[in-house]
Every structure is written in structure tokens, then in C-alpha cells.
């Protein structure tokens, strides 16, 4: 079980920590503010997962029973947050969208390390979140299909 806890956190660190940061960088979150936001987000995700591992190890040692709450926002939440925020790309200017992404990274990273109770979703709520993300992704693909192609977005000078 201990190996499973560690490998799960390593996978979460890559999938929900590094990958969203790289994705944001590739779509234009660059420049000083962007790089600082990305670094902060990744460090916060790693801290959140390390904290989770410490809590999980103590629970498995029998010191604490199961809980119905997370301490802070789980890193997997970025899989819902980022697609929803990405929809704003279609209704805002490139510069505004850049700052929305920077703010999203900073706010989400802060929520990872801020110690507050966040209720664990039940299976119906998880299913609803999966459906929400699927609808958002479908809407993004359909909307993009009907928008004329535009030049690549470059934010490096911001």
C-alpha cells in the first residue's frame, strides 16, 4: 500500500502538476509573470502531494480514520478547472486570456496549499464533473471548427 501511495502521487504530480504547466507554457503563458505563475503552480502541486502522502501514511498506520474531506484543493481538480477556463479563450482577447491563465495558475496553486476542508465528491458528483468536462471539450472543438484560423498566439513579450 505504501508503494501505491507514492506511485499514485508521482503520477498525479506529472499528470496534474507538470503537464498543465507545460500546456499553459506552450499555449502562451510566458514572460516573467507567466513563468513565475507556472513555477508557483508546480511547486504548490508538489507540496500538496507531499502533504497528502504524509496524511495518507499516518492514516494507514492507524493513527487516523478515513475522512470525508480533503485538506486543500486536490491537484486533480485542474482537470476540470483548465478546460472550463479555456472556454474564455473564445470570448476574450489574447492579452486578457493570458492574464486569466496566469491568475488561474496562481489561484489554483494557492488553493492546493491553503489548508481548508474540501468535501470529497461522491460518485454521482464525479460523474457530473466528467460530463461537464466532456461537454466543455466538445463545445471547444465545435466552436473552434467554425472560427476562421488565426495566427499563433504569442505572449512572450507581455
C-alpha positions in Angstrom: 0.0 0.0 0.0 2.8 2.4 0.8 4.3 1.9 -2.6 0.9 2.6 -4.2 0.5 5.9 -2.3 3.9 7.0 -3.5 3.5 6.0 -7.2 0.0 7.5 -7.2 1.3 10.8 -6.1 4.2 10.6 -8.6 1.7 10.0 -11.4 -0.5 12.9 -10.1 2.5 15.2 -10.0 3.2 14.5 -13.7 -0.4 14.5 -14.9 -1.9 17.3 -12.8 1.2 19.3 -11.9 3.8 19.3 -14.7 1.6 18.6 -17.7 -0.9 21.5 -17.1 2.1 23.8 -16.5 3.8 22.7 -19.8 0.5 23.0 -21.6 0.0 26.6 -20.3 3.5 27.4 -21.4 3.0 26.1 -24.9 -0.2 28.0 -25.4 1.4 31.2 -24.4 1.9 31.7 -20.7 5.4 33.0 -21.0 7.2 36.2 -20.0 8.2 37.0 -16.4 4.7 36.8 -14.8 3.8 33.7 -16.7 6.9 31.8 -15.8 6.6 32.8 -12.1 3.0 31.6 -12.1 3.9 28.3 -13.7 6.8 27.7 -11.2 4.5 28.6 -8.3 1.8 26.3 -9.6 4.2 23.3 -10.0 5.8 23.9 -6.6 2.3 24.1 -4.9 1.2 20.9 -6.6 4.3 19.1 -5.4 3.8 20.4 -1.8 0.1 19.4 -1.9 1.0 15.9 -3.0 3.8 15.6 -0.3 1.3 16.7 2.3 -1.2 14.2 1.0 1.4 11.4 1.3 2.2 12.4 4.9 -1.5 12.3 5.8 -2.1 9.1 4.0 0.8 7.3 5.7 -0.4 8.4 9.1 -4.0 7.1 8.2 -2.6 3.7 7.1 -0.5 3.5 10.3 -3.8 3.5 12.1 -3.4 6.9 13.7 -6.5 8.4 12.0 -9.6 7.0 10.4 -11.0 7.8 7.0 -12.2 11.3 6.3 -14.8 12.8 4.1 -12.7 15.9 3.4 -9.6 16.9 1.6 -7.2 19.3 3.2 -6.9 21.9 0.5 -7.9 21.6 -3.2 -6.8 18.2 -4.7 -4.4 18.5 -7.6 -6.8 16.5 -9.8 -9.2 19.5 -9.8 -7.1 21.2 -12.5 -8.6 18.6 -14.9 -11.9 20.4 -14.5 -10.6 24.0 -13.9 -8.4 24.3 -17.0 -10.9 23.2 -19.7 -13.6 25.5 -18.2 -11.2 28.4 -18.1 -10.0 27.6 -21.7 -13.5 28.4 -22.9 -12.8 32.1 -22.1 -10.2 32.0 -24.9 -13.1 32.2 -27.4 -14.7 35.3 -25.9 -11.7 37.4 -24.7 -8.7 39.0 -26.3 -5.4 37.1 -26.3 -3.9 39.5 -23.7 -6.9 39.2 -21.3 -6.8 35.4 -21.7 -3.1 35.4 -20.9 -3.8 37.1 -17.6 -6.8 34.8 -16.9 -4.5 31.8 -17.3 -1.8 33.4 -15.0 -4.5 34.2 -12.4 -5.9 30.6 -12.7 -2.4 29.1 -12.1 -1.8 31.3 -9.1 -5.2 30.9 -7.6 -5.3 27.1 -8.1 -1.8 26.7 -6.7 -2.7 28.7 -3.7 -5.8 26.5 -3.2 -3.6 23.5 -3.3 -1.5 24.6 -0.3 -4.2 26.5 1.6 -5.4 24.3 4.5 -9.2 24.3 4.2 -11.8 21.5 4.2 -12.9 20.5 0.8 -15.6 17.8 0.7 -14.8 14.7 -1.3 -17.3 14.3 -4.2 -19.5 11.2 -4.3 -19.8 9.0 -7.4 -22.7 11.0 -8.8 -20.8 14.3 -8.4 -17.7 12.7 -10.1 -19.8 11.5 -13.0 -21.3 15.1 -13.3 -17.8 16.5 -13.4 -16.7 14.1 -16.1 -19.8 15.0 -18.2 -19.1 18.7 -17.6 -15.6 18.4 -18.9 -16.7 16.3 -21.9 -19.3 19.0 -22.8 -16.7 21.8 -22.4 -14.2 19.9 -24.6 -16.9 19.2 -27.2 -18.0 22.8 -27.2 -14.4 23.9 -27.6 -13.9 21.6 -30.6 -17.1 22.7 -32.3 -16.6 26.4 -31.7 -13.0 26.2 -33.0 -14.3 24.4 -36.1 -16.4 27.4 -37.1 -13.9 30.2 -36.3 -11.5 31.2 -39.0 -7.9 30.3 -38.5 -5.9 33.0 -36.7 -2.2 33.4 -36.4 -0.4 31.7 -33.5 -0.7 33.3 -30.1 2.5 34.7 -28.7 2.6 36.2 -25.2 6.4 36.2 -24.7 6.6 40.0 -24.9 4.0 40.6 -22.1 
